[in-house]
Amino acid sequence: MPNAYEDIPTALSQAQHRAVSELLRVSPVADELARRFQKAGFSLALVGGSVRDALLGRLGNDLDFTTDARPEDVLKIIRPWADSVWEVGIAFGTVGSQKDARVGDDVQRFQIEVTTYRSEAYDRTSRKPEVSYGDSIEEDLVRRDFTVNAMAVALPEKEFVDPHGGLRDLAEGVLRTPGTPEESFSDDPLRMMRAARFAAQLDFEVAPEVVAAMKAMAGRIEIVSAERVRDELNKLILSAHPRKGLALLVDTGLAGHVLPELPALRLEGDEHHRHKDVYEHSLTVLEQAIALEEDGPDLVLRMAALLHDIGKPRTRRFERDGRVSFHHHEVVGAKMTKKRLSALKYSNELVKDISRLVELHLRFHGYGTGEWTDSAVRRYVRDAGPQLSRLHKLTRSDCTTRNKRKAAALSRAYDGLEERIDQLKEQEELDAIRPDLNGNQIQEILGIRPGPLVGRAYAHLLELRLENGPMEHDAAVAALKEWWAAQDGA
């Protein structure tokens, strides 16, 4: 839905028509579940993001419901009906389930969460919310994060419940809180990050009073666990408009607490003086990397694009000729990336992949603009490993110059590199470069036992493989013996 409308009543009418269509699609499973709750003496309503997405015409098969039934009653109602049930969130009043249901001529799989009416608040020093259950849907809706997520549809009557004007805010493309933003963010400080995330996902504007509260209360994000912060950051970065959300995090001071390396980039001019600052350059690289994605949002690529220059502030030097240099910022940046992502509890694999891309993002420029030798191509492919495809995209995205001639020259140069890689792949195995003799063969030929000498011999043969390409077996044996004869004390 667009950010603004000249005719709000018309927009509301259009949204309601879309919602009716979406709700009719899911009504077989939703109405069936609602009747089971009704028979047990409880109410049930579709709520929150599900209602918002229905109004936007994009309701999926993940459905959120709210009820006056307590979790133990919800389990009794759902267990005989659902195909599977899980209790991971039951401590917070949420029961999850899966149900296959016929929709028209198809059988569709629905992921369903039913949450008891609740209110939750943080203790000033606690990282976890204290959950208490409520008795009315109005009480439940007022504790939700934003008005566009504080709407419900009571079932099976399909009565629309919107006590805080969420439908109008949805039509206007504005994020507001049901109560005061100060109360909302005090209850759960992560909602400040959610404001940035929803702005990025929906391309909505955040109301001025909400932005003011985010600035005033940014430090309160410190009580939220790293895992929750990480998950919210991922949703923002994987959204359709991440620049919008990231800019809001930086402008309100929240980024200074959760990703301080990002606002630090605003202080640095880049070495080419082609951008206002490295911060703006990094956001542009992120957008250009997104444009090169082929199979949907790629968290590793997007994070590497965002963080690729975070080593620049620590490596800035003012040269005698007036230039500013950032020597080895890629190495420093890789270390900073590892430290930050580890603090945010990212998996070891993601930390390794993202930091490797940060470390390698300048490698292409280190070879100059001349013809790539076979040896240089092998080393480039070997060093990139499984991240080669992402490195291609990151390197191309890192060109943000406004000089069309220079941009075209860089693009042609990288085209040339990719062509050389393809040519060499046709001649030899590049994806898993290894020496022509393995460790067992080295031990047998030299008559030595496992140990450091085998590793040194292996490294020597690998270097020959990278430099000269594949060798015949006899040539590899001869090269190994020649190396061995040159070893002092061998």
GIVENWO-V720735 format. One record per run of one state. SS is the DSSP state (h for helix, s for strand, l for the rest). FROM is the first residue (numbers start at 1). LEN is the number of residues. Records with the same first field share a line. If there is no record, write none. Layout:
SS = FROM-LEN + FROM-LEN
//
This chain:
l = 1-7 + 40-4 + 48-1 + 56-6 + 68-3 + 80-4 + 87-3 + 93-1 + 104-2 + 117-1 + 122-8 + 134-3 + 143-4 + 150-2 + 156-3 + 162-4 + 173-1 + 176-5 + 188-2 + 203-2 + 207-1 + 224-2 + 238-4 + 253-2 + 259-1 + 268-10 + 292-7 + 308-4 + 316-1 + 319-5 + 326-3 + 344-4 + 361-2 + 367-7 + 398-6 + 428-11 + 447-5 + 469-4 + 486-5
h = 8-32 + 49-7 + 71-9 + 90-3 + 137-6 + 147-3 + 166-7 + 181-7 + 190-13 + 208-16 + 226-12 + 242-11 + 255-4 + 260-8 + 278-14 + 299-9 + 312-4 + 329-15 + 348-13 + 363-4 + 374-24 + 404-24 + 439-8 + 452-17 + 473-13
s = 44-4 + 62-6 + 84-3 + 94-10 + 106-11 + 118-4 + 130-4 + 152-4 + 159-3 + 174-2 + 205-2 + 317-2 + 324-2
//
